[in-house]
Amino acid sequence: MTSVLTLAAREEPQVVCLGAHCDDIEIGCGGTLAVLAQAWPKAHFHCWVFSGNEVRTRESRRCLELLLGANRFTLQVFGYRDGYFPADWSGIKRSMDDLSRAVEADLVFTHAGSDLHQDHRTLSELTWNHFRRHTILEYEIVKYDGNPGPVSLFVPLSPEQLARKVDALMTAFESQTGKAWFTRSTFEAIARLRGVESAAASGYAEAFHARKLLLTPVARPERAVTR
């Protein structure tokens, strides 16, 4: 039997989403963000991307609008060099330090620490450096270097939610559609695989690495006895 984890939230949850490049957040957790946006009507999503040009920024903004709605998120894109994050470590650390102080996050999404892409690994490392007391979920990106690997947490997606995510990706990121891996079948396949692993009723899911989770049992109120 699959265990079910329910995530409590404040009235106005603040969700931080970290991505090395434009499209990472949307690929890794776009479906989950849409699910949270529906479940938490007053949530705000702070999307921080550390490498991207004007074209990619416009594409990312368009995709997030399709997934979340125009007024549900803020997007900030930095100009760090694609592929050189380890060399730019100190600058990225300063930027993340400023950002982490600006938001009291309820939930943080970032790259998996086991990701073989150097930019992704660097950002994951710095996420744990700056968000020490937060719930952090590490998303996965399918690519040539490897992935997917073992995961510990799943978010089921309905067929309609998966279609919304894939439609948004294919519509918004026109600059990426020429890449062999950037296809509907890629995104649908990984969601189907994770759906099978998690026994999701819908057959689809997004998957995350959850290194640390704090379990706080809450007693159910006793039912009133009627006579």
N, C-alpha and C positions, 0 to 999 in steps of 0.2 A: 504494500500500500504506500502510495506517495505521500510524504508529509506536506502539509500546507502551512506556509508562513504568511501571516497577515501583517502588513507594515502600517503602524500607526503614524499619524501625522498631525501637525498643528493645523489650525484653521486655514492658514495661508502658507503652505509648505514651500520651502525654497530648495530647488533641485539644481545642483551644479553638474554640468556635463563638460568634460574635458576631452579635447581631441587634438592630435598632432597635426592633422591636415583636414581641410574642408572635405566633407563626406564621411569621415571616420565615425563621428557621433551618430549620424543618420543610419549608416550601415550597421554599426555595432548595437545600437539600442533604440533605433527610431520607432520600432513597434511598441516597445515598452514605454517610451515617453508618451506616445499617443494614448496608451492605456491609462497611464498615470494622469494625463491631462483630463481625461474623461472622469476618472474616479475622484480626482481632486480639483474641482472647478476653480478654486482660488489659488492653485499652485502657480509659481512662476519658475521658469526654466532659464538658468544662466549658462549660456553656451560659450565656452572659451576655447578658441582654436589658435594654435601657436604657429602655423605656417599656412599662408594663402595669399593669392593676389586678388585683384579686383574682380576678375571673372569668377574665380572659385568662390569668393565671398558672396557674390550675387547668387550663385547657384545654391550655396548652403542656406542662405536666407530664404530663398524660394522654397527649398525642400522643408525647412522648419515651419514655414507658413502653412504648407500643405498638411503637415503632420499635426501641428499644434494650434494653428490660428495665429494671426498677425500680432495680437496683443498679449500673447502668453509667454513670450521669450525675449531675451536680449542676447545679441550676438556680438562678440568682440573677437577680432582676428588680428593676430600679431604677424610680423614679417620675418620670423626666424627662418633660417635656411633649411629647406627641405633636404633631409638626409644627413644633416650635420648637427643634430640636437646634442649629442655627447660633447661636441666641441663648444657649443653655445650654452652649456649647462648652467653657468653662473647667471647669465642674463635671463634664461627661462626661470630659474629659481627666484630671481628678484621679481619677475612679473607675477609668478604664482603666489608669492608672498603677499604682494599688494592685493591681488584678487581675493585670496582666501580671507584676508582681514575685512574685506568689504561686504561679505555675505555670511550670514549664520546659516550654514547649510544643514538641511535635514537628511539629504541623501546625495551621494556623489557617484557619478559614473566616470570611469577612466579606462585606459587600455589595460590589457592583461600584462602582468609582470613577466609572464613566460613568452610573450610575443617576440619573435625573432627580428622584427624590424627595429633598428636602433633608435629611431625617433619615438616609437611607441613605448619601448622599454624605458627610455629616459623619462617620459612624461608619467608613466606609471610609478616609477621610483619617487619622483618629486611629489606626486599626489599623496603618497603615504607619508612623506616628509612634512607636508603642510596640513593634512586633514587627519590628525592622529586620533581624534575622539569622535569620528563620524562613521556612519555606515557607508562603506565603499563597495561598489559592485564593478568588477572589471569585465568589460565586454570583449568580444572576439571579432577579428577581421580575417576573413578567408583570403589567402594569398599564396603565391608561389613558394614563399619561404617555409610554409608549414602552418598548421592549424587546420581543423580544430583539434583540441585536446580534451582531457578530462575537465569537467566543470562540476559545480556544486549547487547551482541555483538556476531555476528555470522560470520563465514567465510565459504562460500559454498565450497564444494569439489565435483569434478566430480566423477563418478563411478571409473574412471581410477585412479584418485588421491587417493581416499579412498583405492582402492585395493593395490596401491603402499605402502601406510602407513601400512596397515595390513600385507602385505607380508613381509615388512621389520621387523616389530615387531616379527612375528612368526619365521622368519629365523634367526634373530640375537640373540634373548633372549632365548636360549635353556634352561638355568637354571630356567626359569620361566614357561615353558610350562606345568609343572606338577601341577600348581596351578589351582584350579577349575574355577577361574574367568578369567584367562589369555587365552582367546580363541578368535578365529576370530569372533564368533557370538557376544561376548561382545562388541568389538570395532565397529563392523558394526551396532549393535543395537543402541548404543548411538549416532552414526553419523546419523542414520536414524531418531531418535527421534528429534534431533536438526535440521535436515533438514525439518521436518514437521513444527516445531515451527517457523522457519524462512522463510517458504515458498520458500526454495531454489529450483530453477528450476531443479537441478539435483536430489533433494530429500535427499541430504546429506550435513552435515555441522559440523564444530567444533565450540564450544561455549566458551565464555569468560565472566568474570566479568570485566567491565570497570568502575571503581569507579569515575575516573575523566577524562574528555576529554576536550581539549581546541578547541573551534570552531573559526576558522579564515576564514571568508568568502572571497572568491576571485572572483572578477568580471570577467565574461566571456568577451573576446574581441568582440566588435561589428562586425557583418558581413559587409563586404564591399558591398555597393549597386551598382549594375551594371545596366546600362541603355542601 
